[in-house]
Amino acid sequence: MKTVDEQLQDVEQRLKHEKSRRMFERYQTVRLHLLGHDNAAIAVSIGREESIVDTYLRRYRKLGLDGLQMKFSPGPPEQKRKEQQQN
């Protein structure tokens, strides 16, 4: 198991190179946690509900930084065009 300092180095390295705002937010959540901030303060800092912070940290503990990767892109379901609906 890595020390907190090693974990911080890993997450800070990813933060430096991350272009996705969503992934940056997830890495920042882990960083703040490793620095000793409580979940309520982290939630305020990133502008999310505390339950979201809990979810990110649970995934981090179970799967590491790679576990924070998004598996899909959320969004509305695809709409059929009128010609497709008639077929």
Secondary structure, DSSP 4 states (H G I P E B T S, - for coil): ---HHHHHHHHHHHHHH---HHHHHHHHHHHHHHTT--HHHHHHHHTS-HHHHHHHHHHHHHH-GGGGS-SS---PPPPPPHHHHH-
